[in-house]
Amino acid sequence: MTEEAHWLLRGVSPQQYRTFHDNPEMLELIAKNAENERKRAASPPTEKPWWWVALSVLIGVMLSLLCGAMGYLQLGELPHEAVFACGLIGGTASFYGVSGWRAGNYENISTGEKKVLWTKMGTGLRLLVTLGALLMLGLGLTGGWWAGPF
């Protein structure tokens, strides 16, 4: 087996091999990353208990109320409902970003049963969800000056 075939079997793409053919440490790192992605993709979706979703909504509601309280302190009156919405979305998304699980709809083809199952998020998606949650929370906490009163 040639060296190129060895790396291709380990998950290194032909373009990556051509780019890093003289750097075995980089090829090893790419192969290890490809193996981790294969393991993550191979993990089956799991069922989470009802309190998992309830906890995420509770955290969202608590952060929504915190954003509303900050808006009230800034304005002296109840802030616009967009402030509460930013807190709710940001709080719920931050729970999913930190925990690393996301919901998906699945159907058992043989029985026709539909379920919501949970799968692990990849690192990139998890980072995007967390950054989006922080943006929404930032908008919610500063909502007194951009959204105005209710």
Backbone bond lengths (Angstrom), bond angles and torsions (degrees), N, CA, C in turn:
res aa  C-N    CA-C-N  psi(-1)  N-CA   C-N-CA  omega(-1)  CA-C   N-CA-C  phi
1 M - - - 1.440 - - 1.535 108.05 -
2 T 1.312 115.45 135.56 1.460 119.85 179.52 1.524 109.82 -76.53
3 E 1.313 113.95 165.51 1.461 118.68 179.55 1.530 110.90 -65.82
4 E 1.327 116.89 -38.07 1.457 120.47 178.89 1.531 110.97 -62.96
5 A 1.311 116.90 -43.83 1.466 120.63 179.61 1.528 110.64 -63.27
6 H 1.333 116.52 -37.72 1.463 120.57 177.39 1.529 110.97 -57.71
7 W 1.326 117.10 -47.92 1.463 120.55 -178.76 1.519 111.85 -71.12
8 L 1.328 117.48 -35.04 1.461 119.98 178.46 1.528 111.22 -64.35
9 L 1.333 116.73 -37.69 1.458 120.56 177.52 1.527 112.13 -68.13
10 R 1.298 117.38 -25.65 1.467 121.23 -179.70 1.521 112.74 -87.79
11 G 1.351 118.17 2.75 1.459 120.92 173.78 1.515 115.27 105.07
12 V 1.326 117.88 5.19 1.463 120.91 177.18 1.523 107.97 -83.75
13 S 1.334 117.03 129.57 1.468 119.81 -179.36 1.538 109.76 -74.57
14 P 1.327 118.02 159.35 1.470 120.44 178.96 1.532 111.85 -58.69
15 Q 1.324 117.75 -38.81 1.467 120.00 179.33 1.533 110.71 -65.58
16 Q 1.331 116.71 -41.34 1.459 119.74 177.95 1.523 110.56 -64.66
17 Y 1.342 116.89 -38.16 1.462 119.57 178.79 1.525 110.54 -64.80
18 R 1.349 116.34 -44.12 1.472 118.88 179.45 1.526 111.03 -62.72
19 T 1.318 116.97 -35.92 1.459 120.18 -178.35 1.526 111.48 -72.27
20 F 1.328 117.35 -41.83 1.467 121.37 -173.12 1.525 113.29 -114.27
21 H 1.334 119.10 26.00 1.467 120.54 -175.35 1.526 113.06 -61.19
22 D 1.328 117.51 -23.33 1.468 119.68 -179.80 1.535 112.51 -99.24
23 N 1.337 117.24 9.11 1.458 121.46 -178.83 1.533 109.62 -127.51
24 P 1.335 118.28 86.41 1.465 120.49 -176.58 1.533 113.83 -64.58
25 E 1.328 117.85 -26.55 1.463 119.40 178.61 1.527 110.49 -66.54
26 M 1.325 116.58 -40.63 1.462 120.36 178.90 1.526 110.38 -68.32
27 L 1.326 117.18 -40.00 1.460 120.48 177.56 1.530 110.72 -62.73
28 E 1.317 116.29 -38.81 1.469 120.50 177.81 1.527 110.50 -64.35
29 L 1.319 116.93 -41.10 1.458 121.18 178.32 1.534 111.19 -64.03
30 I 1.325 116.94 -42.24 1.468 121.17 178.33 1.525 110.10 -64.62
31 A 1.327 117.18 -41.92 1.468 121.06 179.56 1.529 110.85 -64.99
32 K 1.324 117.49 -39.78 1.463 121.00 178.83 1.528 110.30 -65.82
33 N 1.335 117.79 -40.75 1.456 121.85 177.56 1.529 110.38 -63.64
34 A 1.324 117.93 -42.15 1.463 121.51 178.17 1.526 110.72 -62.99
35 E 1.319 117.42 -38.53 1.466 121.26 178.08 1.521 111.35 -65.56
36 N 1.335 116.53 -41.71 1.468 120.03 177.86 1.518 111.19 -63.88
37 E 1.332 117.93 -39.84 1.464 121.18 178.18 1.533 110.88 -65.46
38 R 1.333 116.68 -38.59 1.475 119.95 177.22 1.523 110.93 -64.09
39 K 1.328 117.03 -41.38 1.466 120.37 178.96 1.522 110.68 -64.35
40 R 1.338 116.90 -43.27 1.455 120.66 -179.88 1.518 110.96 -63.96
41 A 1.332 116.78 -41.92 1.460 120.53 -179.44 1.525 111.57 -69.50
42 A 1.317 117.08 -26.78 1.469 120.71 -177.57 1.518 112.73 -82.53
43 S 1.337 117.47 -14.04 1.465 117.95 -178.67 1.524 109.23 -70.73
44 P 1.309 116.76 129.36 1.473 119.58 -176.37 1.529 111.25 -72.63
45 P 1.333 117.06 150.82 1.460 119.84 175.59 1.530 110.49 -65.58
46 T 1.309 115.67 147.54 1.463 120.46 -177.82 1.521 110.36 -121.81
47 E 1.313 115.18 161.70 1.464 121.37 175.95 1.516 108.23 -92.14
48 K 1.322 116.00 137.13 1.458 121.32 176.03 1.530 108.16 -109.22
49 P 1.333 117.51 151.53 1.463 119.69 179.75 1.527 111.27 -70.33
50 W 1.315 116.38 165.32 1.460 121.74 -177.09 1.520 112.38 -60.89
51 W 1.331 116.20 -31.25 1.457 118.78 -176.76 1.519 112.28 -70.86
52 W 1.360 117.15 -16.79 1.469 120.45 178.06 1.534 109.94 -62.63
53 V 1.313 116.51 -48.81 1.463 121.02 178.59 1.527 109.73 -69.99
54 A 1.332 117.37 -39.72 1.460 120.41 179.18 1.529 111.20 -61.07
55 L 1.327 117.10 -38.15 1.460 120.85 178.32 1.526 110.72 -65.52
56 S 1.320 117.16 -40.99 1.466 119.38 179.49 1.524 111.01 -65.23
57 V 1.328 117.25 -40.43 1.468 120.54 178.45 1.529 110.26 -68.32
58 L 1.326 117.31 -39.36 1.461 120.76 178.13 1.527 111.06 -61.52
59 I 1.315 116.96 -43.92 1.467 120.15 177.08 1.523 109.88 -62.92
60 G 1.336 117.09 -40.72 1.456 120.51 177.31 1.518 112.31 -61.97
61 V 1.319 117.32 -43.24 1.471 121.09 -179.99 1.532 110.42 -66.47
62 M 1.326 117.07 -41.34 1.461 119.85 179.11 1.529 110.83 -62.09
63 L 1.323 117.12 -44.13 1.463 119.38 179.03 1.524 111.51 -70.80
64 S 1.321 117.10 -29.42 1.462 120.49 174.59 1.525 110.47 -63.97
65 L 1.327 116.27 -44.17 1.464 120.28 177.83 1.531 111.52 -66.37
66 L 1.331 116.29 -35.26 1.462 119.93 176.32 1.531 110.20 -63.91
67 C 1.329 116.98 -43.32 1.465 120.16 178.00 1.526 110.60 -64.03
68 G 1.330 116.95 -40.52 1.455 120.16 177.19 1.517 112.03 -63.27
69 A 1.333 117.19 -40.07 1.462 121.27 178.46 1.529 110.64 -65.14
70 M 1.330 116.81 -40.60 1.472 119.75 177.45 1.521 110.57 -64.19
71 G 1.326 117.00 -40.71 1.466 120.05 176.60 1.516 111.92 -63.93
72 Y 1.318 116.76 -38.23 1.463 121.04 178.11 1.526 110.44 -64.85
73 L 1.324 116.67 -40.65 1.462 119.81 178.62 1.525 111.30 -66.71
74 Q 1.326 117.33 -33.39 1.461 120.35 -179.77 1.525 111.79 -75.54
75 L 1.339 117.40 -38.75 1.460 121.52 -174.04 1.516 114.14 -97.88
76 G 1.304 117.00 -29.19 1.449 120.65 -173.38 1.519 112.16 85.19
77 E 1.322 117.80 2.50 1.460 123.16 175.33 1.524 108.41 -147.24
78 L 1.325 116.53 174.08 1.461 121.37 -176.39 1.532 110.55 -64.33
79 P 1.344 118.53 128.90 1.470 119.89 -179.19 1.525 112.10 -76.58
80 H 1.315 115.03 171.88 1.473 122.63 178.97 1.528 109.61 -61.03
81 E 1.347 116.62 152.39 1.472 119.82 -177.34 1.530 112.78 -66.22
82 A 1.336 118.02 -18.02 1.466 120.45 176.65 1.522 111.13 -63.33
83 V 1.324 117.13 -29.74 1.465 121.29 177.89 1.525 109.68 -64.41
84 F 1.325 116.54 -44.74 1.463 120.58 178.64 1.530 110.74 -66.20
85 A 1.333 117.43 -38.84 1.462 121.29 179.76 1.527 111.07 -64.99
86 C 1.328 116.95 -40.87 1.469 120.01 177.58 1.526 110.85 -62.06
87 G 1.322 116.59 -41.02 1.464 120.19 178.16 1.514 112.24 -65.11
88 L 1.338 116.99 -41.84 1.463 120.85 -179.64 1.528 111.04 -65.66
89 I 1.319 116.33 -47.86 1.475 119.83 -179.89 1.519 110.81 -65.59
90 G 1.319 116.67 -44.65 1.464 120.22 -179.89 1.517 112.83 -64.55
91 G 1.332 117.02 -40.04 1.459 120.15 -179.60 1.513 112.65 -67.89
92 T 1.337 116.30 -43.13 1.462 119.78 179.33 1.524 110.77 -67.45
93 A 1.333 116.62 -43.12 1.464 119.86 179.51 1.521 111.79 -66.07
94 S 1.330 117.29 -34.21 1.466 118.69 178.34 1.525 111.07 -65.82
95 F 1.327 117.57 -34.60 1.469 120.58 176.21 1.529 110.19 -61.33
96 Y 1.334 116.40 -46.49 1.465 119.68 -179.65 1.520 111.67 -68.80
97 G 1.328 117.37 -36.68 1.465 119.96 178.80 1.511 112.69 -66.65
98 V 1.326 116.67 -40.27 1.463 120.33 -179.60 1.526 110.82 -74.00
99 S 1.336 117.31 -41.10 1.472 119.33 -178.20 1.523 111.69 -74.19
100 G 1.341 117.61 -30.75 1.459 121.06 177.69 1.518 114.62 84.50
101 W 1.315 119.27 12.78 1.460 122.36 179.17 1.519 109.60 -111.75
102 R 1.324 116.78 146.24 1.459 121.15 175.63 1.518 109.44 -133.37
103 A 1.329 114.91 150.63 1.464 120.66 -177.67 1.519 110.17 -87.51
104 G 1.314 115.22 150.56 1.456 121.50 175.49 1.519 109.51 -148.34
105 N 1.316 116.40 147.15 1.465 121.08 178.46 1.524 108.97 -89.53
106 Y 1.310 116.42 128.45 1.459 122.36 179.88 1.522 109.19 -127.78
107 E 1.326 115.24 148.87 1.457 120.55 178.60 1.518 109.05 -128.95
108 N 1.323 115.78 131.59 1.448 121.55 174.16 1.529 106.81 -80.53
109 I 1.316 117.22 113.04 1.461 121.16 -172.70 1.524 111.42 -66.74
110 S 1.319 117.74 -35.35 1.465 119.56 -177.32 1.531 112.17 -70.36
111 T 1.341 117.71 -36.13 1.465 120.12 -177.87 1.525 113.32 -104.84
112 G 1.312 117.79 -17.36 1.453 121.60 -177.14 1.519 113.55 79.14
113 E 1.339 117.59 6.48 1.456 122.26 -179.03 1.535 109.90 -74.43
114 K 1.327 115.75 133.11 1.463 121.14 179.20 1.518 108.91 -107.12
115 K 1.338 115.97 137.04 1.457 121.69 -178.63 1.521 109.56 -138.96
116 V 1.319 114.68 156.46 1.460 121.17 169.62 1.522 106.16 -101.42
117 L 1.323 115.72 115.35 1.457 121.38 179.47 1.518 109.27 -116.61
118 W 1.308 115.68 160.76 1.455 121.60 -173.41 1.525 110.26 -114.22
119 T 1.324 116.26 136.75 1.462 122.25 177.47 1.522 108.92 -126.34
120 K 1.326 115.79 157.28 1.460 120.65 177.89 1.518 109.42 -74.40
121 M 1.317 116.49 140.75 1.463 121.92 175.66 1.511 109.52 -84.64
122 G 1.320 115.24 149.36 1.451 120.21 172.14 1.524 109.98 -71.99
123 T 1.305 116.47 167.12 1.461 120.95 -176.87 1.521 111.55 -62.98
124 G 1.326 117.12 -42.52 1.461 120.45 -178.55 1.523 111.98 -64.30
125 L 1.322 117.00 -45.48 1.466 121.01 179.45 1.525 110.52 -65.61
126 R 1.310 116.17 -40.06 1.463 120.24 179.27 1.527 110.89 -62.49
127 L 1.328 116.50 -40.54 1.456 121.28 177.93 1.526 110.81 -65.41
128 L 1.340 117.32 -43.39 1.460 120.84 178.69 1.526 111.98 -62.85
129 V 1.321 116.80 -42.76 1.467 120.47 179.38 1.527 110.24 -63.61
130 T 1.316 116.97 -42.94 1.462 120.36 -179.44 1.524 111.21 -66.50
131 L 1.337 117.36 -42.17 1.468 119.84 178.10 1.524 111.40 -65.66
132 G 1.327 116.95 -39.90 1.465 120.25 176.13 1.518 111.58 -62.91
133 A 1.330 116.48 -39.66 1.461 120.47 178.36 1.527 110.85 -64.36
134 L 1.322 116.60 -41.75 1.460 119.79 178.50 1.526 111.10 -65.17
135 L 1.332 117.24 -37.71 1.460 120.82 176.79 1.523 110.83 -63.23
136 M 1.335 116.76 -45.74 1.459 120.37 179.78 1.535 111.19 -64.54
137 L 1.325 116.89 -40.36 1.466 119.36 177.80 1.524 110.79 -66.51
138 G 1.326 116.94 -38.44 1.463 119.60 176.39 1.516 111.67 -62.66
139 L 1.331 116.28 -41.96 1.468 119.48 176.46 1.524 111.08 -64.12
140 G 1.325 116.43 -39.67 1.459 119.87 179.87 1.515 112.81 -67.17
141 L 1.347 116.63 -42.16 1.465 119.88 -177.33 1.524 112.25 -72.09
142 T 1.325 117.66 -25.64 1.464 120.57 177.94 1.521 111.78 -102.58
143 G 1.319 116.84 15.87 1.458 121.36 -174.12 1.500 115.10 -66.47
144 G 1.329 118.24 -17.03 1.451 120.00 -179.65 1.516 113.23 -62.27
145 W 1.325 116.83 -33.22 1.456 118.20 -177.92 1.520 113.23 -94.50
146 W 1.329 119.97 -24.64 1.474 118.30 -179.16 1.526 113.29 -98.03
147 A 1.311 118.97 -26.95 1.464 120.60 -176.82 1.518 112.19 -95.03
148 G 1.308 117.13 -30.11 1.455 119.94 -179.42 1.519 112.04 80.35
149 P 1.342 115.37 -175.26 1.468 118.70 -178.10 1.515 112.68 -75.88
150 F 1.322 115.73 165.83 1.457 123.77 179.90 1.470 108.63 -72.49
